[in-house]
Amino acid sequence: MATNAPLLQYYDPNKPLTLTVDASSKGLGAVLIQNQKPVAYASRALTQTQQRYPQIEKETLAIVYGCNKFHELQRLLIALEKYDLKVDYKPGKEMYLADHLSRSFLKETKEVLVPDLHVNDIHLISHMPIAPEMYAKFQKETANDEHLQELQDVIFDGCPNEKSELLHSLMPYWTFRDELSVIDGLLYKSNKAIVPKALQNEMLDKIHESHLGIVKCKSRARDVLFWIGMGQDIEDKVKSCGLCAQHQSLNAKEPMLMPEIPERPWSKLAADLFEYQKQHYLLVVDYYSKWPEVMKLDNETSKNTTD
C-alpha cells in the first residue's frame, strides 16, 4: 500500500522538492516528492460547500492544501503570491498517486483549511510599525478583551459554513473572514492589527494628533490598524475637535458669486475680443436679453476698441 513505510524516503533538505496535487469531486490529494520518490502523502475530504466549487477552484484549493499540509516547506496560502511557485498542469493519469489519494480521501476531516479562517505561525513584530512597548500593550489588552478572545476561538476552531452559525457579535467579521489571523498574541485583518476595545480611544488620539482632517486620518489609520466602526469613530473624533473645525472653515471654498441681474436692456454689457480667420472682432452681449453684437476691428489698440 502507499502508506507502507518502505515506499517513503527520508527528506533531504539539500535536494529540490516537487509537490504534486490533485482534486476530485469530493476530495484532495497531495504528495511530496524527491528524486521521483514520495517523502510524504496527504489527502482529505472536501466540505459540502467546497464540493460545489468550480474545478479550477478545487485545483487551486489542492495547491493550498499541499502547501499547508507540508508547512515546514511552504506556508498556507494567505496568498500564493508570496511564494516563488511554478505551477505545471498535468492530467490525473500522469499523477497517479495524487489522483488516487484525491479519490481515496478520509471520510471525516477535522482540519480546517482555506477558505475558512486560519492561523499563521509566522512572527511579524519586526514588520509592524508599532513600538515594542505598545506591541506588548496590544498583546495584554487583546488577551483581556472578551470579544477578541471569542473571535480568536473562531479563528483557531474554524469558521462555520453559514453566517447564521456565528455569534451575533462576530457577524461583522463574516465578509472578510478569510483575511483574519492570529500572530504572536495579536489578531490581524490582513496586515492590520485589530485594536482591542481598551486601546481604541488611545489609538484615536494618536491618529488625530496631527489634526489632518477626516480623509487623511482615515488613510493613516487604515494602513496599520482596524476595528469594527473605526471609520465612523475617526469621523466623530475629527468633527468634535475645535481646532479641526477652525482649519476646515479656513480651508473652505469660496461660494460662487452670482452676477447682479439688470432691470432693463443694455444697462449692463459684457465684452470680449476674438480673432477669426486672421481678422479681429469685438463681441458685446447684453446681460438682460443675451443679445450679441459683433463689430469688425482694423486693429486691437485700446483707442480703436473704445471708439
C-alpha positions as CSV (number, residue, x, y, z in Angstrom):
1,M,0.0,0.0,0.0
2,A,1.0,3.6,-0.5
3,T,1.2,4.1,3.3
4,N,3.8,1.4,3.8
5,A,7.0,2.7,5.3
6,P,9.4,1.2,2.7
7,L,7.7,3.3,0.0
8,L,8.7,6.5,1.7
9,Q,12.1,8.0,1.7
10,Y,13.7,10.5,4.1
11,Y,13.5,14.2,3.4
12,D,16.8,15.6,2.2
13,P,17.0,19.4,2.8
14,N,19.8,19.8,0.3
15,K,17.7,18.5,-2.6
16,P,14.8,20.1,-4.5
17,L,11.2,19.1,-3.8
18,T,8.2,18.6,-6.0
19,L,4.7,19.0,-4.7
20,T,2.0,17.2,-6.8
21,V,-1.6,17.8,-6.0
22,D,-5.0,16.9,-7.4
23,A,-8.7,17.5,-6.7
24,S,-11.6,15.2,-7.4
25,S,-15.3,15.9,-7.0
26,K,-15.1,15.1,-3.2
27,G,-11.5,15.2,-2.1
28,L,-8.0,16.5,-2.3
29,G,-4.7,14.7,-2.6
30,A,-1.1,15.8,-2.2
31,V,2.3,14.1,-2.4
32,L,5.7,15.5,-1.6
33,I,8.4,14.0,-3.9
34,Q,12.2,14.0,-4.0
35,N,14.2,12.1,-6.7
36,Q,10.9,10.7,-8.1
37,K,10.2,9.1,-4.7
38,P,7.5,10.1,-2.2
39,V,8.5,11.8,1.0
40,A,5.0,12.3,2.4
41,Y,1.4,11.8,1.5
42,A,-1.8,13.8,2.4
43,S,-5.5,13.7,1.5
44,R,-8.7,15.0,2.9
45,A,-12.4,15.3,2.1
46,L,-14.0,18.5,0.7
47,T,-16.7,20.2,2.7
48,Q,-20.2,20.3,1.2
49,T,-19.6,24.0,0.2
50,Q,-16.2,23.2,-1.4
51,Q,-17.7,20.3,-3.4
52,R,-19.7,23.0,-5.2
53,Y,-16.6,24.9,-6.3
54,P,-15.7,25.1,-10.0
55,Q,-12.9,22.6,-10.8
56,I,-10.3,25.3,-11.2
57,E,-11.0,26.5,-7.6
58,K,-10.8,22.9,-6.4
59,E,-7.4,22.5,-8.1
60,T,-6.2,25.8,-6.5
61,L,-7.5,24.6,-3.2
62,A,-5.5,21.5,-3.6
63,I,-2.3,23.6,-4.0
64,V,-3.2,25.5,-0.9
65,Y,-3.8,22.2,1.0
66,G,-0.5,20.8,-0.1
67,C,1.4,23.9,0.9
68,N,-0.4,23.9,4.3
69,K,0.0,20.2,5.0
70,F,3.7,20.4,4.5
71,H,4.1,23.8,6.2
72,E,7.7,23.3,7.1
73,L,8.4,23.7,3.4
74,Q,5.6,26.1,2.3
75,R,3.2,28.1,4.5
76,L,-0.5,28.1,3.8
77,L,-1.6,30.4,1.0
78,I,-2.9,33.5,2.6
79,A,-1.9,34.2,-0.9
80,L,0.3,32.1,-3.1
81,E,2.0,35.2,-4.4
82,K,4.4,35.3,-1.5
83,Y,5.9,32.0,-2.7
84,D,8.0,31.7,-5.8
85,L,6.0,28.8,-7.2
86,K,5.9,27.4,-10.6
87,V,2.6,25.6,-11.3
88,D,2.6,23.0,-14.0
89,Y,-0.7,21.3,-15.1
90,K,-0.6,17.5,-15.7
91,P,-3.6,15.2,-16.3
92,G,-4.6,12.9,-13.4
93,K,-3.3,9.9,-15.3
94,E,0.2,11.3,-15.1
95,M,0.0,12.0,-11.4
96,Y,-1.4,8.6,-10.3
97,L,-0.5,9.0,-6.6
98,A,-2.1,12.4,-6.0
99,D,-5.0,11.4,-8.3
100,H,-5.6,8.2,-6.3
101,L,-5.4,9.9,-2.9
102,S,-7.9,12.6,-4.1
103,R,-10.4,9.7,-4.7
104,S,-9.5,7.7,-1.6
105,F,-9.8,10.5,0.9
106,L,-10.6,10.2,4.6
107,K,-14.4,10.3,5.1
108,E,-14.0,12.7,8.1
109,T,-11.6,15.6,8.2
110,K,-11.4,17.8,11.3
111,E,-8.6,20.0,9.9
112,V,-9.9,23.4,8.8
113,L,-8.4,24.9,5.6
114,V,-8.8,27.8,3.3
115,P,-11.3,29.5,2.7
116,D,-12.0,29.1,6.4
117,L,-10.3,31.3,9.0
118,H,-6.7,30.3,9.6
119,V,-3.7,30.9,12.0
120,N,-0.3,31.9,10.8
121,D,2.8,30.5,12.6
122,I,5.0,33.4,11.4
123,H,6.2,36.3,13.5
124,L,5.6,39.8,12.2
125,I,6.6,42.0,15.1
126,S,9.7,43.3,13.2
127,H,7.4,44.3,10.3
128,M,4.7,46.1,12.3
129,P,5.2,49.9,12.7
130,I,4.4,49.6,16.4
131,A,6.9,50.2,19.2
132,P,7.8,47.1,21.3
133,E,6.2,48.7,24.4
134,M,2.9,49.3,22.5
135,Y,3.1,45.8,21.0
136,A,3.2,44.3,24.5
137,K,0.3,46.5,25.5
138,F,-1.7,45.2,22.4
139,Q,-0.9,41.6,23.5
140,K,-2.1,42.2,27.1
141,E,-5.3,44.0,26.1
142,T,-6.1,41.5,23.4
143,A,-5.8,38.7,26.0
144,N,-8.2,40.7,28.3
145,D,-10.7,41.6,25.5
146,E,-13.6,39.1,25.7
147,H,-14.8,40.0,22.3
148,L,-11.5,39.4,20.6
149,Q,-11.0,36.2,22.5
150,E,-14.3,34.9,21.1
151,L,-13.0,35.9,17.6
152,Q,-9.7,34.2,18.3
153,D,-11.5,31.0,19.3
154,V,-13.4,31.0,15.9
155,I,-10.1,31.5,14.1
156,F,-8.5,28.6,15.9
157,D,-11.5,26.3,15.7
158,G,-12.5,27.3,12.1
159,C,-15.3,29.5,10.8
160,P,-18.7,27.8,10.4
161,N,-20.0,27.3,6.9
162,E,-23.0,29.6,7.5
163,K,-23.0,33.1,8.8
164,S,-26.0,32.3,11.0
165,E,-23.9,29.9,13.0
166,L,-21.6,32.7,14.2
167,L,-22.1,34.5,17.4
168,H,-24.1,37.7,16.7
169,S,-21.3,39.9,18.0
170,L,-18.9,38.3,15.4
171,M,-21.1,38.6,12.3
172,P,-19.5,41.9,11.2
173,Y,-16.3,39.9,10.5
174,W,-18.0,37.4,8.2
175,T,-17.4,39.2,4.9
176,F,-13.6,39.3,5.5
177,R,-13.2,36.0,7.5
178,D,-10.5,34.8,5.1
179,E,-8.3,37.7,6.0
180,L,-8.3,37.1,9.7
181,S,-5.3,35.6,11.5
182,V,-3.6,35.3,14.9
183,I,0.1,36.1,15.2
184,D,2.0,36.2,18.4
185,G,-1.0,37.0,20.5
186,L,-2.4,39.7,18.2
187,L,-5.4,39.5,15.9
188,Y,-5.0,40.8,12.3
189,K,-7.2,41.7,9.4
190,S,-4.7,41.1,6.5
191,N,-1.7,43.0,7.8
192,K,-3.6,45.4,10.0
193,A,-3.6,44.9,13.8
194,I,-7.1,44.6,15.3
195,V,-7.3,47.1,18.2
196,P,-8.7,45.9,21.5
197,K,-11.6,48.0,22.9
198,A,-9.5,49.3,25.8
199,L,-7.0,50.8,23.4
200,Q,-9.3,52.3,20.8
201,N,-9.5,55.8,22.4
202,E,-5.8,55.9,22.7
203,M,-5.3,55.0,19.1
204,L,-7.9,57.6,18.1
205,D,-5.8,60.2,19.9
206,K,-2.7,59.1,18.1
207,I,-4.4,59.1,14.7
208,H,-5.8,62.5,15.3
209,E,-2.9,64.2,17.0
210,S,-1.7,66.0,13.8
211,H,-5.2,67.3,13.0
212,L,-5.0,66.2,9.4
213,G,-8.8,66.1,8.8
214,I,-11.1,63.1,8.3
215,V,-9.8,61.8,4.9
216,K,-6.1,61.8,5.9
217,C,-6.7,60.5,9.4
218,K,-8.7,57.5,7.9
219,S,-6.0,56.9,5.4
220,R,-3.3,57.0,8.0
221,A,-5.2,54.6,10.3
222,R,-6.2,52.1,7.6
223,D,-2.5,51.4,6.8
224,V,-1.9,49.6,10.1
225,L,-5.0,49.4,12.3
226,F,-8.5,48.0,12.2
227,W,-11.6,47.7,14.4
228,I,-15.3,47.5,13.6
229,G,-16.6,51.0,13.2
230,M,-13.1,52.6,13.1
231,G,-14.0,54.9,10.2
232,Q,-17.1,56.4,12.0
233,D,-15.1,56.8,15.2
234,I,-12.5,58.8,13.3
235,E,-15.1,61.0,11.8
236,D,-16.8,61.7,15.2
237,K,-13.4,62.4,16.7
238,V,-12.4,64.9,14.0
239,K,-15.9,66.6,14.0
240,S,-15.7,67.1,17.7
241,C,-12.3,68.8,17.5
242,G,-12.5,72.6,17.7
243,L,-9.1,73.1,16.0
244,C,-10.0,70.8,13.1
245,A,-13.3,72.8,12.7
246,Q,-11.3,76.0,12.6
247,H,-9.0,74.7,10.0
248,Q,-11.9,73.4,7.9
249,S,-13.5,76.8,7.9
250,L,-10.3,78.5,6.9
251,N,-9.8,76.0,4.0
252,A,-13.4,76.1,2.9
253,K,-14.0,77.0,-0.8
254,E,-15.4,80.5,-1.5
255,P,-19.1,80.4,-2.5
256,M,-19.9,81.1,-6.1
257,L,-20.7,84.8,-6.7
258,M,-23.9,85.3,-8.7
259,P,-23.9,88.3,-11.0
260,E,-26.4,91.0,-10.5
261,I,-29.4,90.7,-12.9
262,P,-30.1,94.0,-14.7
263,E,-33.6,95.5,-14.7
264,R,-33.6,96.7,-18.4
265,P,-31.8,96.0,-21.7
266,W,-28.4,97.4,-22.4
267,S,-27.9,98.6,-18.8
268,K,-25.1,96.0,-18.3
269,L,-22.9,94.7,-21.0
270,A,-20.2,92.0,-21.4
271,A,-17.4,92.5,-24.0
272,D,-14.5,90.5,-25.3
273,L,-12.1,90.4,-28.2
274,F,-11.6,87.4,-30.5
275,E,-9.9,86.6,-33.8
276,Y,-11.4,84.7,-36.7
277,Q,-9.6,83.9,-40.0
278,K,-6.9,86.5,-39.1
279,Q,-9.5,89.2,-38.6
280,H,-10.1,90.9,-35.2
281,Y,-13.6,91.4,-33.8
282,L,-15.2,92.9,-30.7
283,L,-18.1,90.9,-29.2
284,V,-20.6,92.7,-27.0
285,V,-23.5,90.9,-25.2
286,D,-26.4,92.4,-23.4
287,Y,-26.8,90.8,-19.9
288,Y,-30.5,91.3,-19.8
289,S,-31.6,90.0,-23.3
290,K,-28.4,88.0,-24.2
291,W,-28.4,89.9,-27.5
292,P,-25.0,89.8,-29.2
293,E,-23.3,92.5,-31.3
294,V,-20.2,91.8,-33.3
295,M,-18.0,94.6,-34.7
296,K,-15.0,94.2,-37.0
297,L,-11.8,95.9,-35.9
298,D,-9.0,97.2,-38.0
299,N,-6.6,96.6,-35.1
300,E,-6.7,95.8,-31.4
301,T,-5.4,99.0,-30.0
302,S,-7.2,100.4,-26.9
303,K,-8.2,103.6,-28.7
304,N,-9.7,101.7,-31.7
305,T,-11.6,99.3,-29.4
306,T,-13.1,102.0,-27.1
307,D,-14.1,104.2,-30.2
